[in-house]
Amino acid sequence: MSEGAWPPADLGPAGLRWTEGEPSQPSGLIDLLSVAAVLLDAEGRIVLWSPQAEELYGYAAEEALGQYAARLLVHEEGWDWVVKTFAQVMETGRCWAGAFPIRCKDGSSRLVEWRNMRLLDDQGDFYALGLGADSPTLREVERDVALSTRLISQSPIGIAILDAELRYVAVNPALERIHALPARSHLGRHYREIMSAREFEVAEAAMRQVVETGVPLIERSPIVGRTPADPEHKHAWSISVYRLEDTQGRILGVAELVMDVTERYRSAVEATETRRRLALIADGSARIGTTLDVEQTARELADVTVPAIADVVAVDVLDSAVNDHRRPTRVGAAVFRALAVKAAYPTDAVHAADPPGHIATYGADRLATRCVRTGRPILVRHTRDDDLTRIGRDEHAATLLARAGVHSYLAVPLAARGSVLGFLGLMRAREPRPFDEDDLAIATELASRAAVCIDNARTHQSVRSAAEALQRSLLPDHPPRLPGLQIASRYQPAQAAYEVGGDWYDVLPLGGDRTALVVGDVMGSGIEAAAAMGRLRTATAAFADLDLDPADVLQRLDTITSRLEQYIATCVYAAYDPHRAECHIANAGHLPPVVVRGGRHPELLDLPTGTPLGVGGVPFDTTTVGLGPGDHLVLYTDGLVETRRHPLDERLGTLVDLLDGPCSSLEETCDRLLLELRQPGDSDDVALLIARARTFAPHRADSRR
């Protein structure tokens, strides 16, 4: 700095930089109160008069200077007291303070908060300085300050004042408690020095934005983290930030309001978790048990629980629960059949579980065995090495579980109608949270629903197997040779989720080298339908032996069926005569047969439909159809062509088109029709009978006789 230069170009006193030519702007409490200053000499005359005095009292400086203050500013009745009080101040040097009515220029009175003090100059002369402010304004400011002070100090909300650089200027007691730091440990330190956790980076950025824009941040989404006050538990805070400005709009910093909303946050989290659990249970109710198939039900349970609850899940049942020939064991080891395994991602834990269909024995010390023996769930929040040994079937499985990082395990029994059928095993490896009581409740609910579905499925399967065995036992064995005919047949039950129906076929030798071909369908399912089918088949064979016309056979079967309680049936009866190369056919409400002739497109026979057996009172008709050597007659039940997705006419057309292919063996034709027309999940069984007429030589038949 050059000598004599002023103002200095560098920093001035107290580290402040001088700015040349920039006027000072009014700011702060003094300017808000507009404090008036008046200086009196020892005689009480006004020698100095501030602009604020002119504003407060109404007199210009030229009107006030040189005047006795008492005569100018005080009503006459107050002169004596004012003169006496002035004399005491000048004599003793003690200040006087109080509210005093001042006479303004317009003659009105104004209550002024006054401060009067003696001053001494360098010549040894005394002066009196009078400072005055409007008393109502001062009282209002005092009330505001008192209210603000009380609110801030007693508020349960944490409040901090930070400067524009986000350094703490003040904090209230509530924030001291939240941070577990006294106010003195905050002051002068940056926000991130106190709130150093990564979660508060967002809050710092929000504060800087408020400083820059002036737009307040009100109750930002809760910030979840830990503070020195409670480092073991997470808390949630709702933060509001406001920019602070002086009366001239200059930025002073920000005010931060911190509200501890931990309880509200936890309640919201719990409510969200409750909704998630209910949604998961509702999802399980819709997705588990869509079929009466044990394996499919197990897969559906695994699909619902991964990854919603667990990283890896295994569904195993006791082998005795699904194997009627295996007796259950009450003590010791347990024999399980694996039904489903699923993981949320590729992991060695999958290989530690038994693959679906595998049967394995688990020792008495294994958690799976203990779960099914006691019928109680087992929760291992944090697994140790010895826990993994008891989870896996053997040491190798335990090693795979450890390699996969399995750290939490849950086994839930599959129990239904008082019996434990198996268990649901759940593991967490990549998901860091251990299983808790909420997870146990969800898993138990889903396992219970799945167990009922599995129990229904195995019961259904048992009944279905019995009905299928009965039905197959009632179906015929073909004679090795038939006069003038070659025969192929198939019976295919509905898929496991559905009951066995009452479909049947029969091939009956008749007198005169003739053969009866029969296909029928008892409406209904289960053992009862199979039994009714057996009775009708027996009756058909008996009536066929009477050498009756096909229409007469159906008429008598109609009478028999009407006596079977709640049953009706459809049937097509054909009698083939190789001597005449003719087939005599009668129909009782059944789908029309297909005739395939060499060199011609296959066609559906146009027969009188007739009414189903059991309706009663309606006569049947016999139609004669030519069936020469090489011609085929295809009889079938509705399960071959009927679906819910396609019109029946379309499906019959598909059947005819499939029969219009190159000539192949009858066995191949049967297989092709079933392959092309049957779909997974078809709910009806199928009886299929194909007859091919052959060249007939009677003398050969006679030689055999």
Residue pairs with C-beta under 8 A, 6 or more apart in sequence:
1 8
1 9
1 10
7 18
7 20
8 18
9 18
10 17
11 17
11 18
12 18
25 248
25 250
26 247
26 248
27 246
27 247
27 248
27 250
28 246
28 247
29 141
31 247
32 137
32 141
32 247
33 133
33 134
33 137
33 138
33 141
34 52
34 55
34 56
34 133
34 134
34 137
35 52
35 131
35 132
35 133
36 50
36 52
36 53
36 55
36 56
36 57
36 131
36 132
36 133
37 48
37 50
37 52
37 53
37 129
37 130
37 131
38 46
38 48
38 49
38 50
38 53
38 64
38 69
38 129
38 130
38 131
38 132
39 46
39 47
39 48
39 119
39 127
39 128
39 129
39 130
40 46
40 47
40 69
40 86
40 127
40 128
40 129
40 130
41 47
41 125
41 127
41 128
42 90
42 125
42 126
42 127
42 128
43 68
44 68
44 69
44 70
44 83
44 86
44 128
45 66
45 67
45 68
45 69
46 64
46 65
46 66
46 67
46 68
46 69
46 72
47 65
47 66
47 127
48 65
49 59
49 61
49 64
49 65
53 59
53 64
53 132
54 60
54 61
54 64
56 102
56 110
56 112
56 132
56 133
56 134
57 64
57 73
57 102
57 104
57 105
57 110
58 104
58 105
58 106
59 72
59 105
63 105
64 72
69 130
70 78
70 79
70 82
70 83
70 86
71 79
72 103
73 102
73 103
74 82
74 102
74 103
75 101
75 103
75 109
78 101
85 96
85 116
86 116
86 128
88 94
88 96
89 95
89 96
89 116
89 117
89 118
89 128
90 118
90 126
90 128
93 118
95 115
95 116
95 117
95 118
96 114
96 115
96 116
96 117
97 114
97 115
97 116
98 113
98 114
99 111
99 112
99 113
99 114
99 135
100 111
100 112
100 114
101 109
101 110
101 111
101 112
102 109
102 110
102 111
102 112
102 114
102 132
103 109
104 110
110 134
111 134
111 135
111 136
112 132
112 133
112 134
112 135
113 132
113 133
113 134
113 135
113 138
114 130
114 131
114 132
115 130
115 131
115 132
116 128
116 129
116 130
116 131
117 128
117 129
118 126
118 127
118 128
118 129
119 126
119 127
119 128
119 129
120 126
120 127
121 127
152 159
152 172
153 172
153 173
154 173
155 172
155 174
156 174
157 174
157 257
157 258
157 259
158 171
158 172
158 174
158 175
158 177
158 178
158 179
158 256
158 257
158 258
158 259
158 260
159 171
159 172
159 174
159 175
159 255
159 256
159 257
159 258
160 168
160 170
160 171
160 172
160 175
160 186
160 255
160 256
160 258
161 168
161 169
161 170
161 171
161 244
161 253
161 254
161 255
161 256
162 168
162 169
162 191
162 207
162 253
162 254
162 255
162 256
163 169
163 252
163 253
164 211
164 251
164 252
164 253
164 254
165 190
166 190
166 191
166 192
166 204
166 207
166 208
166 211
166 253
166 254
167 188
167 189
167 190
167 191
168 186
168 187
168 188
168 189
168 190
168 191
168 194
169 187
169 253
170 183
170 187
171 179
171 183
171 186
171 187
174 258
175 186
175 258
176 182
176 183
176 186
177 229
178 227
178 229
178 237
178 258
178 260
179 186
179 194
179 195
179 227
179 228
179 229
180 227
180 228
180 229
180 230
181 194
181 228
186 194
191 200
191 203
191 204
191 207
192 200
192 201
192 204
195 203
195 204
195 227
197 225
197 226
199 223
199 224
199 225
200 223
200 225
202 223
203 220
203 223
203 239
206 217
206 220
206 239
206 241
207 217
207 241
207 254
207 256
209 215
209 217
210 216
210 217
210 241
210 242
210 243
210 254
211 243
211 251
211 253
211 254
214 243
214 245
216 240
216 241
216 242
216 243
217 239
217 240
217 241
218 240
219 238
219 239
219 240
219 259
220 238
220 239
220 240
220 241
221 238
222 236
222 237
222 238
222 261
222 265
223 236
223 237
223 239
224 234
224 235
224 236
224 265
225 234
225 235
226 232
226 233
226 234
226 235
227 235
234 262
235 260
235 262
236 260
236 261
236 262
236 264
236 265
236 266
237 258
237 259
237 260
237 261
237 262
238 258
238 259
238 261
239 256
239 257
239 258
239 259
240 256
240 257
240 259
241 254
241 255
241 256
241 257
242 254
242 255
242 257
243 251
243 253
243 254
244 251
244 252
244 253
244 254
244 255
245 251
245 252
246 252
273 438
277 438
277 441
277 442
280 304
280 308
280 309
280 442
280 446
281 442
281 445
281 446
283 304
284 301
284 304
284 445
284 446
284 449
284 450
285 449
287 300
287 303
287 304
288 297
288 300
288 301
288 304
288 446
288 449
288 450
288 453
289 297
289 300
289 449
289 450
289 452
289 453
289 456
289 457
290 296
290 300
291 297
291 457
291 496
291 497
292 456
292 457
292 460
292 461
292 496
292 497
292 498
293 457
293 495
293 496
293 497
294 317
294 322
294 339
294 454
294 457
294 458
294 461
295 339
295 340
295 356
296 497
297 450
297 453
297 454
297 457
298 315
298 317
298 339
298 340
298 356
298 450
298 454
299 315
299 339
299 340
299 342
300 450
301 313
301 315
301 340
301 424
301 446
301 447
301 450
302 313
302 314
302 315
302 340
302 341
302 342
303 342
304 446
305 313
305 342
305 424
305 426
305 443
305 446
306 312
306 313
306 342
306 343
306 344
307 344
307 431
309 426
309 439
309 442
309 443
310 344
310 410
310 426
310 427
310 428
310 431
311 343
311 344
311 345
311 347
311 349
311 427
311 428
311 429
311 430
311 431
312 341
312 342
312 343
312 344
312 347
312 349
312 350
312 353
312 404
312 406
312 426
312 427
312 428
312 429
313 340
313 341
313 342
313 343
313 424
313 425
313 426
313 427
314 338
314 340
314 341
314 353
314 354
314 424
314 425
315 338
315 339
315 340
315 341
315 414
315 422
315 424
315 425
315 450
316 336
316 337
316 338
316 339
316 354
316 368
316 422
316 423
316 425
317 336
317 337
317 339
317 414
317 421
317 422
317 454
318 328
318 334
318 335
318 336
318 337
318 372
318 420
318 421
318 422
319 326
319 335
319 336
319 337
319 359
320 326
320 327
320 328
320 329
320 335
321 328
321 419
321 421
321 422
321 458
322 337
322 458
322 461
323 337
324 462
326 335
329 335
331 364
331 373
332 364
333 361
333 362
333 363
333 364
333 369
334 361
334 362
334 364
334 366
334 368
334 369
334 372
334 373
335 359
335 360
335 361
335 362
336 354
336 359
336 360
336 361
336 362
336 368
336 422
337 357
337 358
337 359
337 422
338 353
338 354
338 355
338 356
338 357
338 358
338 359
338 360
339 356
339 422
340 356
341 350
341 353
341 354
341 355
341 356
343 349
343 350
344 430
345 430
347 404
347 429
347 430
348 400
348 401
348 403
348 404
349 400
349 401
349 404
349 406
349 427
349 429
351 400
352 392
352 393
352 396
352 397
352 398
352 400
352 401
352 404
353 397
353 425
354 360
354 393
360 393
362 368
362 369
362 393
363 369
364 370
364 373
365 390
366 390
366 391
366 393
367 378
367 380
367 387
367 390
367 391
367 409
367 411
368 391
368 411
368 423
368 425
370 378
371 377
371 378
371 411
371 412
371 413
371 423
372 413
372 420
372 422
372 423
375 413
375 415
375 420
376 413
377 410
377 411
377 412
377 413
377 440
377 443
377 444
378 409
378 410
378 411
379 409
379 410
379 435
379 437
379 440
380 387
380 391
380 408
380 409
380 410
380 435
381 408
381 434
381 435
381 436
382 407
382 408
382 434
383 391
383 406
383 407
383 408
383 409
385 398
385 402
387 409
388 398
388 401
388 402
388 406
389 395
389 398
391 397
391 398
391 401
391 406
391 409
391 425
391 427
392 398
392 399
392 400
392 401
401 427
404 429
405 429
405 430
406 427
406 428
406 429
407 428
407 429
407 434
408 427
408 428
408 433
408 434
408 435
409 425
409 426
409 427
409 428
409 435
410 425
410 426
410 427
410 435
410 439
410 440
410 443
411 423
411 424
411 425
411 426
412 423
412 424
412 426
412 440
412 443
412 444
412 447
413 420
413 422
413 423
413 424
413 447
413 451
414 420
414 421
414 422
414 423
414 424
414 447
414 450
414 451
414 454
415 421
415 447
415 448
415 451
416 448
416 451
416 452
416 454
416 455
417 452
417 455
419 455
421 451
421 454
421 455
421 458
422 451
422 454
423 447
424 443
424 446
424 447
424 450
426 435
426 439
426 443
428 434
428 435
457 497
460 497
460 499
461 496
463 499
463 526
463 527
464 493
464 496
464 498
464 499
464 500
464 526
466 527
467 499
467 500
467 525
467 526
467 527
467 529
467 530
468 493
468 500
470 527
470 530
470 531
470 534
471 491
471 493
471 500
471 502
471 504
471 530
471 533
472 491
474 504
474 530
474 533
474 534
474 537
475 491
475 504
475 505
475 506
476 505
476 506
476 507
478 487
478 489
478 507
479 507
479 509
482 507
482 509
482 515
483 513
483 514
483 515
483 578
483 696
483 701
484 513
484 515
484 576
484 578
484 693
484 694
484 695
484 696
485 515
485 576
485 578
485 691
485 692
485 693
485 694
486 666
486 691
486 692
486 694
487 507
487 666
487 689
487 690
487 691
488 665
488 666
488 667
488 669
488 670
488 689
488 690
489 505
489 507
489 670
489 687
489 688
489 689
489 690
490 670
490 671
490 674
490 686
490 687
490 688
491 503
491 504
491 505
491 685
491 686
491 687
491 688
492 639
492 674
492 678
492 685
492 686
492 688
493 500
493 501
493 685
494 500
494 501
494 525
494 639
494 682
494 683
494 684
494 685
495 680
495 681
495 682
495 683
497 681
497 683
498 525
498 683
498 684
499 525
499 526
499 529
500 525
500 526
500 529
500 530
500 685
501 521
501 522
501 524
501 525
501 529
501 639
501 684
501 685
502 521
502 522
502 523
502 524
502 525
502 529
502 530
502 532
502 533
502 569
503 519
503 520
503 521
503 522
503 533
503 637
503 639
503 684
503 685
503 686
503 687
504 518
504 519
504 520
504 521
504 522
504 533
504 536
504 537
504 687
505 518
505 519
505 520
505 635
505 687
505 688
505 689
506 516
506 517
506 518
506 537
506 540
506 541
507 515
507 516
507 517
507 518
507 689
508 515
508 516
508 518
508 540
508 541
508 544
509 515
509 516
510 516
510 544
510 545
510 547
510 575
511 547
512 577
512 579
513 577
513 578
513 579
513 696
513 698
513 701
514 575
514 576
514 577
514 578
515 575
515 576
515 691
516 540
516 544
516 573
516 574
516 575
516 576
517 573
517 574
517 575
517 576
517 633
517 635
517 689
517 691
518 537
518 540
518 571
518 572
518 573
518 574
518 635
519 571
519 572
519 590
519 635
519 636
519 637
519 687
519 689
520 533
520 536
520 537
520 540
520 569
520 570
520 571
520 572
520 590
520 613
520 637
520 687
521 569
521 570
521 571
521 590
521 637
521 638
521 639
521 687
522 529
522 532
522 533
522 536
522 567
522 568
522 569
523 529
523 567
523 568
523 569
523 570
523 612
524 532
524 566
524 567
529 567
532 564
532 567
532 569
533 569
535 560
535 564
536 557
536 560
536 561
536 569
536 571
536 613
539 556
539 557
539 560
540 553
540 557
540 571
540 573
543 552
543 553
543 556
543 557
544 553
548 556
549 584
549 586
549 622
550 573
550 574
550 575
550 584
550 585
550 586
550 620
550 622
551 586
551 619
551 620
551 621
551 622
553 573
553 586
554 571
554 573
554 586
554 587
554 588
554 610
554 613
554 620
555 619
555 620
557 569
557 571
557 588
557 613
558 588
558 611
558 613
558 614
558 615
558 616
558 618
558 620
559 616
560 613
561 567
561 568
561 569
561 613
561 614
562 613
562 614
562 615
562 616
564 614
567 614
568 612
568 613
568 614
568 615
569 588
569 612
569 613
569 614
570 588
570 589
570 590
570 591
570 612
570 613
570 638
571 587
571 588
571 589
571 590
571 613
572 585
572 586
572 587
572 588
572 590
572 591
572 593
572 635
573 585
573 586
573 588
574 583
574 584
574 585
574 593
574 633
574 635
575 583
575 584
575 585
576 582
576 583
576 627
576 633
576 691
576 693
577 583
577 584
578 693
578 696
579 696
579 698
581 626
581 627
581 628
581 629
581 693
581 696
582 624
582 625
582 626
582 627
583 624
583 625
583 626
583 627
583 633
584 622
584 623
584 624
584 625
585 593
585 605
585 607
585 622
585 623
585 624
585 625
586 607
586 610
586 620
586 621
586 622
586 623
587 607
587 608
587 609
587 610
587 620
588 610
588 611
588 612
588 613
588 620
589 609
589 610
589 611
589 612
589 613
589 615
590 609
590 610
590 637
591 636
591 637
591 638
591 641
591 652
592 604
592 605
592 606
592 607
593 604
593 605
593 607
593 633
593 634
593 635
593 636
594 602
594 603
594 604
594 605
594 632
594 633
594 634
594 655
594 656
594 659
595 602
595 603
595 605
595 625
595 627
595 631
595 632
595 633
595 634
596 602
596 631
596 632
596 633
596 634
596 659
596 660
597 628
597 630
597 631
598 630
598 631
601 656
601 660
602 656
602 659
602 660
603 656
604 652
604 656
605 623
605 625
607 621
607 623
608 620
608 621
608 623
610 618
610 620
610 621
611 618
625 633
627 633
627 693
628 693
629 693
629 694
629 695
629 696
630 692
630 693
631 692
631 693
632 659
632 666
632 669
632 690
632 691
632 692
632 693
633 690
633 691
633 693
634 655
634 659
634 688
634 689
634 690
635 688
635 689
635 690
635 691
636 655
636 673
636 686
636 687
636 688
636 689
637 684
637 685
637 686
637 687
637 688
638 684
639 682
639 684
639 685
639 686
639 687
640 655
640 673
640 674
640 677
640 678
640 686
640 688
641 648
641 651
641 652
641 654
641 655
641 677
642 648
642 651
642 684
643 651
643 679
643 682
651 677
654 676
654 677
655 673
655 677
658 672
658 673
658 676
658 677
659 669
659 673
661 672
664 672
666 690
666 692
669 690
670 688
670 690
673 688
674 686
674 688
678 686
